[in-house]
Amino acid sequence: MTKKAWALFAAMSVVWGMSYLFIKIAVEEVSAPVVVVTRTAIAAAVLVPLALHRRAFGTLRGRVRIVFLLALTHVAGPFLLITYGEVHISSSLTALLIAAQPIMIAIIALKADASERVTGLRAVGLAVGLGGVGTLVGFDLTGDRLGLLGAGMVLLATLGYAGATLIVKRHLSDVPPVALAASTMSITTIVLMPLAVATAPASLPSAEVAGSLAALGLICTALAFLAFYALIAEAGAGRAALITYLNPVVAVLLGVLILDEKLSASIAGGTALILAGSWLATRPRKAVRVDVLLPSDPGPGSIPAAEQVDSRRPLATSGTSGTSGTSGA
């Protein structure tokens, strides 16, 4: 890769890994709806003008319902679930559970995509990845009801991301990614605004929380989206996809170093199993075009191998199961 590609790769790995840290800091003082709406409003303020400048919204004509559904399954629902989840579990555990997203996509694709058949190493990957989830939840949250609730919310968010992947693949594959990101961020802001107003704090948050909210919206969402597609254009989708495997590691390190979160043997083991399982479960059978979707963040937006894509071009599609990213949280 070029020096520019390496710089973008390093920046994206850190930025998407940081999103879980910022969410954890923010929920100490403000409600989950306030966190999500602040984040998406800031992102929309950056992305909508860009989409208008590129005249990217034209491809959305006649697709209001499906874009609204995408906003609910890919942004509003997952962002809210992940943020609520982090009220009860650590940022490290949240990032690791989100890393199981490719596993969920592969499972849903079994029923929803006739072209998908999980056999051989991909079947092994599913089993290994699910074993990793079980290790994290079973050993790290034993006897913690609120912790189990938080973990369940985060895993439910991964199902939303998985469903969104199939929605884009089937109905919106010709839409420029910036149009999808700008529209879904805007819709989420509007839909959740009443809930955010109803749960708004009585006083202004601290400087630390305000800074975390600003960083979530501007850096971890809006600028991350633009940098991600710049990386794809510079290095190709296959190399960009490797960010998926670094985000959780960055999130765990930040959680341990900054928030004093515990690094247990179950977290280390679960991490290895989930990342290995995700890689095996989503590796393509042969070199084909793949889905390139807008980043999910809060965290990782992940895509499988292997096509070079320009951020101004429509999404590419194929018969393989894509992963949506970043995902992020």
LINJOQUI-V757256 format. One record per residue. N is the residue number from 1. RES is the residue in three letters. PSI is psi in degrees with one decimal (none if undefined). NEAR is the number of other ideal C-beta (glycine too) atoms within 8 Angstrom. D_CENTER is the distance of its C-alpha to the mean C-alpha in Angstrom with 2 decimals. Layout:
{{N;RES;PSI;NEAR;D_CENTER} {N;RES;PSI;NEAR;D_CENTER}}
This chain:
{{1;MET;157.0;7;24.22} {2;THR;167.5;7;25.68} {3;LYS;-38.3;5;25.72} {4;LYS;-42.2;7;23.50} {5;ALA;-42.8;12;20.91} {6;TRP;-39.9;9;21.15} {7;ALA;-43.8;8;20.84} {8;LEU;-40.7;13;17.67} {9;PHE;-46.9;15;16.22} {10;ALA;-42.6;8;17.29} {11;ALA;-44.2;9;16.09} {12;MET;-38.9;14;12.49} {13;SER;-41.5;12;12.45} {14;VAL;-45.1;9;13.89} {15;VAL;-49.2;13;12.09} {16;TRP;-29.0;21;8.49} {17;GLY;-30.1;18;10.41} {18;MET;-22.0;14;12.36} {19;SER;-37.0;18;9.96} {20;TYR;-35.6;18;10.65} {21;LEU;-47.3;15;14.24} {22;PHE;-37.9;13;14.56} {23;ILE;-44.9;18;13.34} {24;LYS;-40.2;14;15.85} {25;ILE;-42.8;11;18.51} {26;ALA;-40.4;15;18.10} {27;VAL;-4.8;13;18.43} {28;GLU;-23.8;6;21.72} {29;GLU;-25.4;8;23.37} {30;VAL;159.3;11;21.58} {31;SER;160.8;10;20.22} {32;ALA;-44.6;11;16.66} {33;PRO;-38.0;12;17.46} {34;VAL;-41.4;12;18.84} {35;VAL;-49.2;15;15.82} {36;VAL;-46.9;15;13.53} {37;VAL;-41.2;14;16.34} {38;THR;-43.1;12;17.20} {39;ARG;-50.0;14;13.80} {40;THR;-31.8;17;13.54} {41;ALA;-42.8;11;17.28} {42;ILE;-44.8;15;17.22} {43;ALA;-43.0;15;14.55} {44;ALA;-37.7;12;16.64} {45;ALA;-27.4;9;19.75} {46;VAL;-42.9;11;18.73} {47;LEU;-34.4;14;17.22} {48;VAL;-49.0;11;19.83} {49;PRO;-36.8;8;22.80} {50;LEU;-44.0;11;21.32} {51;ALA;-38.8;15;20.77} {52;LEU;-42.3;9;24.29} {53;HIS;-37.2;6;25.75} {54;ARG;1.0;9;24.51} {55;ARG;44.5;6;25.66} {56;ALA;-15.1;12;22.40} {57;PHE;-12.1;10;22.67} {58;GLY;-32.3;6;25.67} {59;THR;-6.5;11;23.81} {60;LEU;-3.7;11;22.47} {61;ARG;132.2;5;26.06} {62;GLY;6.6;4;26.76} {63;ARG;26.4;11;23.14} {64;VAL;-44.6;7;22.63} {65;ARG;-44.0;6;22.15} {66;ILE;-34.0;10;19.53} {67;VAL;-38.2;14;17.52} {68;PHE;-43.2;9;17.98} {69;LEU;-40.6;9;16.76} {70;LEU;-41.3;15;13.60} {71;ALA;-39.7;14;13.10} {72;LEU;-42.3;10;13.72} {73;THR;-23.9;12;11.57} {74;HIS;-21.9;15;8.42} {75;VAL;-66.7;13;8.81} {76;ALA;-54.7;12;11.91} {77;GLY;-57.5;11;11.76} {78;PRO;-44.1;18;8.38} {79;PHE;-42.9;15;8.69} {80;LEU;-44.1;12;12.27} {81;LEU;-43.5;13;12.04} {82;ILE;-42.0;18;9.92} {83;THR;-43.7;16;12.33} {84;TYR;-39.9;11;15.26} {85;GLY;-39.1;15;14.38} {86;GLU;-9.4;15;14.62} {87;VAL;-29.5;8;18.05} {88;HIS;-18.0;10;19.24} {89;ILE;166.1;11;17.51} {90;SER;160.8;11;16.92} {91;SER;-34.2;15;13.96} {92;SER;-49.9;14;14.59} {93;LEU;-38.2;13;14.56} {94;THR;-49.0;19;11.37} {95;ALA;-39.1;17;9.52} {96;LEU;-38.0;16;11.70} {97;LEU;-37.4;14;11.17} {98;ILE;-29.6;19;7.39} {99;ALA;-14.4;14;8.79} {100;ALA;2.6;17;10.81} {101;GLN;-44.8;18;8.43} {102;PRO;-31.7;13;10.74} {103;ILE;-45.4;17;13.59} {104;MET;-40.0;13;12.85} {105;ILE;-43.5;16;12.58} {106;ALA;-37.8;16;15.83} {107;ILE;-47.5;9;17.46} {108;ILE;-37.3;12;16.89} {109;ALA;-24.7;11;18.06} {110;LEU;-38.8;10;21.27} {111;LYS;-36.6;5;22.36} {112;ALA;-18.1;6;20.72} {113;ASP;108.0;11;21.31} {114;ALA;-19.5;3;24.89} {115;SER;-9.3;6;24.31} {116;GLU;127.5;11;22.33} {117;ARG;120.2;5;24.48} {118;VAL;108.7;9;23.30} {119;THR;168.9;5;26.24} {120;GLY;-130.6;5;27.26} {121;LEU;-30.0;7;24.72} {122;ARG;-37.4;13;21.79} {123;ALA;-40.3;9;23.39} {124;VAL;-41.0;9;23.87} {125;GLY;-42.6;18;20.22} {126;LEU;-46.2;14;19.33} {127;ALA;-43.5;9;22.01} {128;VAL;-44.9;12;21.09} {129;GLY;-44.1;18;17.39} {130;LEU;-33.6;11;18.52} {131;GLY;-36.3;10;21.16} {132;GLY;-42.1;18;18.72} {133;VAL;-44.3;14;17.03} {134;GLY;-37.3;8;20.63} {135;THR;-45.2;12;21.65} {136;LEU;-49.5;17;19.14} {137;VAL;-43.1;11;19.88} {138;GLY;-38.8;9;23.53} {139;PHE;-34.7;10;24.65} {140;ASP;-22.8;12;22.58} {141;LEU;19.1;13;22.87} {142;THR;123.9;6;26.27} {143;GLY;-0.6;4;28.21} {144;ASP;96.6;7;25.59} {145;ARG;-44.1;6;25.17} {146;LEU;-36.0;7;22.94} {147;GLY;-42.3;11;20.78} {148;LEU;-37.3;10;20.60} {149;LEU;-45.0;9;19.74} {150;GLY;-42.7;15;16.82} {151;ALA;-39.1;16;15.59} {152;GLY;-39.6;9;16.20} {153;MET;-43.1;12;14.12} {154;VAL;-42.6;15;11.02} {155;LEU;-35.6;12;11.93} {156;LEU;-35.0;9;12.61} {157;ALA;-37.5;15;9.14} {158;THR;-31.6;15;8.19} {159;LEU;-36.9;10;11.22} {160;GLY;-45.0;13;10.16} {161;TYR;-41.3;19;7.28} {162;ALA;-44.5;14;10.15} {163;GLY;-38.4;10;12.62} {164;ALA;-35.5;14;10.99} {165;THR;-45.4;15;11.14} {166;LEU;-33.6;12;14.80} {167;ILE;-46.6;14;15.49} {168;VAL;-42.8;18;14.71} {169;LYS;-40.3;11;16.59} {170;ARG;-34.1;7;19.54} {171;HIS;-19.0;8;19.96} {172;LEU;23.7;13;18.22} {173;SER;-17.2;12;18.33} {174;ASP;3.2;6;20.92} {175;VAL;132.0;14;19.16} {176;PRO;135.6;14;18.26} {177;PRO;-36.5;13;14.55} {178;VAL;-31.7;15;15.68} {179;ALA;-40.9;13;17.37} {180;LEU;-44.0;14;14.45} {181;ALA;-47.0;14;12.31} {182;ALA;-42.7;15;15.50} {183;SER;-41.7;13;16.60} {184;THR;-35.1;14;13.61} {185;MET;-41.1;16;13.37} {186;SER;-45.4;11;17.15} {187;ILE;-44.0;13;17.39} {188;THR;-43.2;15;15.12} {189;THR;-45.1;12;17.32} {190;ILE;-45.0;7;20.43} {191;VAL;-41.5;9;19.65} {192;LEU;-5.4;14;18.72} {193;MET;-45.7;9;21.32} {194;PRO;-39.8;6;24.15} {195;LEU;-37.7;9;22.35} {196;ALA;-41.6;14;21.48} {197;VAL;-41.0;7;25.13} {198;ALA;-26.0;7;26.45} {199;THR;15.2;9;24.67} {200;ALA;143.6;9;25.16} {201;PRO;153.9;9;26.86} {202;ALA;-25.3;3;30.60} {203;SER;163.2;4;30.48} {204;LEU;144.3;4;28.36} {205;PRO;165.6;10;25.81} {206;SER;166.6;6;26.74} {207;ALA;-36.5;5;26.15} {208;GLU;-45.1;7;23.62} {209;VAL;-42.6;13;21.47} {210;ALA;-41.0;10;22.07} {211;GLY;-38.1;8;21.04} {212;SER;-41.5;13;17.76} {213;LEU;-43.1;16;17.02} {214;ALA;-42.0;9;18.12} {215;ALA;-39.0;11;16.07} {216;LEU;-48.2;18;12.81} {217;GLY;-47.3;15;13.74} {218;LEU;-51.1;12;15.57} {219;ILE;-52.1;11;14.27} {220;CYS;-9.4;18;10.61} {221;THR;-67.6;16;9.90} {222;ALA;-58.6;13;13.06} {223;LEU;-32.3;11;14.45} {224;ALA;-40.7;15;11.33} {225;PHE;-48.5;15;10.93} {226;LEU;-41.6;10;14.63} {227;ALA;-35.9;12;14.77} {228;PHE;-46.0;14;12.23} {229;TYR;-24.6;13;14.51} {230;ALA;-38.0;10;17.50} {231;LEU;-42.7;15;16.60} {232;ILE;-44.3;16;16.39} {233;ALA;-33.0;9;19.72} {234;GLU;-40.1;10;21.23} {235;ALA;-11.6;12;20.38} {236;GLY;154.8;10;19.19} {237;ALA;-34.3;15;16.09} {238;GLY;-48.0;10;17.21} {239;ARG;-37.6;11;17.35} {240;ALA;-32.5;14;14.14} {241;ALA;-21.7;12;12.42} {242;LEU;-17.7;9;13.94} {243;ILE;-32.4;16;11.42} {244;THR;-35.7;14;9.37} {245;TYR;-9.8;10;12.49} {246;LEU;-29.2;10;13.13} {247;ASN;-51.1;16;10.14} {248;PRO;-36.3;16;11.25} {249;VAL;-44.8;10;14.77} {250;VAL;-44.0;13;14.47} {251;ALA;-41.7;19;13.00} {252;VAL;-45.4;15;15.90} {253;LEU;-43.3;9;18.41} {254;LEU;-40.0;14;17.64} {255;GLY;-41.3;16;17.86} {256;VAL;-45.1;12;21.12} {257;LEU;-37.4;6;22.66} {258;ILE;-39.8;7;21.92} {259;LEU;1.4;12;21.51} {260;ASP;35.6;4;23.89} {261;GLU;151.9;10;21.67} {262;LYS;133.1;6;23.33} {263;LEU;94.3;8;22.62} {264;SER;167.0;8;24.14} {265;ALA;-34.6;5;25.16} {266;SER;-35.8;11;22.97} {267;ILE;-43.8;15;19.81} {268;ALA;-46.5;9;21.08} {269;GLY;-43.3;10;22.02} {270;GLY;-37.9;15;18.97} {271;THR;-49.1;14;16.79} {272;ALA;-43.0;9;19.12} {273;LEU;-43.7;13;19.22} {274;ILE;-46.2;17;15.51} {275;LEU;-40.6;12;14.95} {276;ALA;-43.5;12;18.25} {277;GLY;-40.2;18;17.65} {278;SER;-41.6;17;14.36} {279;TRP;-44.7;10;16.31} {280;LEU;-40.2;13;19.31} {281;ALA;-22.7;14;17.83} {282;THR;1.4;14;16.12} {283;ARG;134.2;10;18.79} {284;PRO;152.0;11;20.72} {285;ARG;-31.8;4;24.36} {286;LYS;170.3;4;25.54} {287;ALA;111.9;5;24.64} {288;VAL;168.1;10;23.28} {289;ARG;150.7;6;21.22} {290;VAL;165.8;15;17.58} {291;ASP;133.4;17;14.95} {292;VAL;109.2;12;13.11} {293;LEU;162.2;16;10.45} {294;LEU;148.5;13;8.95} {295;PRO;141.5;16;5.81} {296;SER;0.9;19;2.99} {297;ASP;135.8;16;3.29} {298;PRO;-13.4;18;5.09} {299;GLY;-127.1;17;4.31} {300;PRO;133.5;18;4.24} {301;GLY;120.6;16;4.62} {302;SER;147.7;14;7.46} {303;ILE;145.2;15;10.70} {304;PRO;178.4;16;13.98} {305;ALA;153.2;9;17.26} {306;ALA;15.2;10;19.35} {307;GLU;142.7;10;20.19} {308;GLN;131.3;8;20.58} {309;VAL;140.4;12;19.14} {310;ASP;138.9;8;20.05} {311;SER;-17.1;12;17.72} {312;ARG;-8.7;6;20.65} {313;ARG;160.1;6;21.05} {314;PRO;166.6;8;19.85} {315;LEU;146.9;13;17.23} {316;ALA;149.7;11;18.81} {317;THR;162.6;7;19.12} {318;SER;-174.7;9;20.67} {319;GLY;-2.9;6;21.57} {320;THR;159.7;12;19.01} {321;SER;121.8;12;15.89} {322;GLY;169.1;15;12.90} {323;THR;138.8;17;9.36} {324;SER;135.8;19;6.77} {325;GLY;166.4;18;4.29} {326;THR;105.2;18;2.31} {327;SER;2.3;18;0.59} {328;GLY;127.8;17;2.66} {329;ALA;none;18;4.83}}
